[in-house]
Amino acid sequence: MPRRFPFVQLDVFADRPLAGNPLAVFTDGRGLSGEEMQALAREMNLSETTFVLPREAAVERERGVRVRIFSVAEEMPFAGHPTLGTATCLRGASGAAEIALELGVGRVPVRFEDRTGEPAFGEMTQIDPTMGPVFDGAAVAAALALPAEELDPSLPVQLVSTGLPYLIVPFRSLAVLQRFRLDLARAEAWLGARGGRHFFLVAREVVDPAARLHARMIFEGGEDPATGSASGCAAAWMVAHGVARPEERVLIEQGLEVGRPSRIFVRASRTGERVHGVRVGGHAVEVLRGEVVL
């Protein structure tokens, strides 16, 4: 007999359909092997696909709902828009104040705010950041095939991780960031040798006056419309270096270059020199439902 696996597709970090970052959520992945999950992620051909693995209610209350995240190339211990989108899917119309997921990095809670006239707003708490090394701007610019003066000299180029390590690279101007083309193989070879995974390219000049940063993240799958994991790193970086105040919720705009505008709201706490309490939030809207037959 064929096996049937229902899924829901959502647009994440958007309050309307056909914006933000698409995500496929298989709502019951029991019976699928890891190899089948990877093959289904390639079939869906999105930045990430998630698989919910239901278990006893008492276990889920203590540890969270078990979820596995796959890109088209690999399983991932954590990613931002899959966490928010999967929690929103699981919440449904229940009105639950919190949905906790158990991911590869551990338990990640997502808290929800219901706002009149708009989809529910969810905010995940990421693991505390690791503030990694600061790199020489000229060396980073050379790796990106950019003149050194195109980077913002008033802010550091720093490796930060809240589960995945990103190099936060501040550009001097929005125009340069918008037209930038990344030589992916060259740049990521340089970064991989230094412990990083991807570049998160940002500028303080923005399109939306309400935003604090304009961001881009280019990777092997193309350009990501919204990168929640990197945005958490950027939240820690902003608070550490005075771009945002502790506990101030600020907007990062992303995805404009690929026609998928995304709105990512971030904040972080600070105690002395230690940045912690990184939170990343936004909306997610359902756009379709389907079923895979294997």
N, C-alpha and C positions, 0 to 999 in steps of 0.2 A: 504494500500500500504506500502511496506517496505521502511524504511528510509535509505538513503545511506550517509555515512560520509567519505570523502576522507582523507587520511593521508600521510605524508611524513616521512621517517625515515632517520636521519642523524647521522653520527659519528662526535662527537664534541670534540674539542681540539686535532684534528688530521688533517693532510694535505693529508691523503690518506685513502681509505676505509679499514674497518675491524681493525681499531685502535681507540683509544680514547673512549669516553663514548657515547653509543647509546641513541638516543632520538626520540620519536614519536611525530609528530606535527599534530594535527587535524586542518586543515586550515580553517574550518568553523564549529564551535561547536554550532551555534545557533540551538535551538530546543532540546538540550541535557540538562537534569537536572543534578544537582550536583551529585546525586546518580549514574546516568548513566556514568558521567565522571569518577567517582571513579571506577566503574565496568570495564570501558574500560581500565583504567590504570592498573588494575589487569590483564586484558586480554593481554595487550601488554607486561606486566611483565618485564619492564625496570626500571632503577632507577627512572626516571620521564617520564611523558607524559604531553604534553601541549595542550590546547584548545584555539584557536583564536576565538574571538567573535567580528566580524566586526561591525562597526557602522559608523555614518556619517563622511565624510572626515574632516569637520571642527573640530569635536570633537577629532578625532584622531590626527590632527595637534597640538591641544592644550594639550591634555592629554596623547597621545600615544595610541597604539593599545592594546585593552583589552585582556589580556591573563591570563588564570588560569592554575596553575601547580599542578599536582597530582603525588605523589609517589604511590606505590602499596597499601599503608596503609592510606594515608591522603592527604588533600590539604595543600599546602605549600605557604606561603606568598612570598617566594623568593628562588631561587636556581640558581647557576651560569651557569651550562652547558645548562639547558633549556632556559635561557635568551639568551645566545649567539646563540644556535642552532635555536631557533624560529625566532630571528631577521635575521639570515642568510637565513632561509627559506622564510621569508616575502620579503626580499630584492630581491631574485631571481637574474635575469639578468638585473635588472633595473639600476644598477650602483649608487644607492642612497648612499650619503655620511653618512647618519644617519638614523637609524630606532629606534624609541622610543616605549617602551612597558609600559603599565600601569599594574603593578603587585600588589600583596597584600601589598607591602611596598611602593607603589607609582610609580612615573614615573622613568623609568630606560632607559637612552639613550645608544645605541650601535653605535659606529662610525666605519666606514670601511676604510681600506686602500687596494687598488688594487695593487698587486705586480706581476710583470712579471713572468710567468711560475709556479705560485702556486695559490691555491684558495684564495679568498679574506680573509683578516685578519680583524676580528672584535674585538673591545675593548669596554667593558661595563664599565660605571662608577657606582660604587656601592654607597650606602648611607655611610655617614661618619662613621668611626668606633667608637664603644664604647670599650675603653680599660678597661677591667674588672680587677678583683683581680688577684694577683700573688699568686700561691699556693706553699706550701712547697714541694720540689722535692721528699723527702723521702715518704711523705704521698701519693703523686700521684703514685710513683713507687710501693708502697704497693697495691694501688687500681688496678694497672695493673699486679700485681703478678710478679714484676721485682725487682732484687736487685737495691738499690738506685744508685749504682755506674754506672749503665747502662744509666742513663740520663746525659746530658751534663751540668756540673755544672756552665759553663760560661754564660748560657742563662736562662731566667726565663720561668717557666711554667705559662702561662697566659691565661685567658679567654678573648676572643675578639669576637665582633659581628659586622658584616656589614649587618645585617638583620636576621642572625641565629647565635647563640652563639657556638663557638668552643673553646675547650681547646687546645692550641698549646703546644705540648709536644716535646722538643728537645732530641733526642737520641744522645748518645756519638758516636756511630759507625753505619755505613751502614749495616754491617753484622748482628748486633743484630736486627736492625729494619726489615731487610728482613726476618729473620726467626721468628719474633715475632708472637705469636698467642694470640688473645684477648679473654678473658672470658667476653663476651659482657654483659651478665646479671649482673654480679658482678660490672664491671667497670662503666656501664652506670647508675646503681643504685647509685653508689657513686657520679658520676658527676651530675646526675639529682637533687640530694639533694643540690647541690651547684649552681644551675642555668644554667648549661651547657646542650648542646644538644648532641654533639658528640666530640670525641677526633680527633685531626688532628696531626698525628705522623710524625715528620720530622727529618731529619739528614742533616748536612752540607756536609758529605761525599756523593758523587753522582756517578752514573754510567756514565752519559754523562758529559764530562768535561765542557760543556757549561752551565750546570745547576747550580743553586745556592742552591737548596734544593731538596732532595728526600723525597717524601711524601707518606703516606698511610692513608686511611680513611675506617674503618671497621664499618658497621652498621647492622641493622636488616635485610637488603636486601642482605647482603654479603659484598664484598669489592668493593668500588666505584673506577672505573677506572680513573675518574677525578672529582674533587670537586671544582667547581668555587667559590662557596660561601665561603668555607673554605680557598681557595687560596687568596681571598681578605682579609680575616682576617690575613693570614700569611704575606701578603704584608705589612699591617699596623704594625704587630709585627716586621718584619724585619727592617723597617725604624725606628721604635721606639727604637730598641736595637742595631742598627749599623750593622746588617747583610747585609743590602742594603742601598745605599745612596738615599736621596730624589730625586725623578724623574728618578731614574735608573730603566730601564726595565730589569727584571731578569726572568729566566726560572725556573719553578718548574716542576720536572719530577714526574709522578705518573702512576700507573696502570701496572707497569712492573711485579709485583708479580702475576697478573691475566691474563697476556698475552695480555693486551690492552694498549700498551704504549701511554701515553698522554703527551702533551707539553702545559703548561699553562704559559703565560707570564703576569707578574704582575709589578705594580709600584704604588707609593703613594707619596704624597707631605707632607711636614712638615713645619709648621710655629711655631717657638719656640718649645714648648713641644707638640703642637697639631698636630696629624697626620690626614690628610684629603686627598681628591682627590684619593681615591682608585680605581684603574683601573685593570681589568682582561681581558686578550685577548687571542685569538687563532684562529684557523681555524675550519671550519665545512664543511663536504662533504656529499652530498646526496648519499644514497646507495639503497633506494628502495621506491616505491610508491604503495599504495594499497587503498582499500575501505572496510569499515566495513558496513555490512547490518544488521539493527536491525528491 
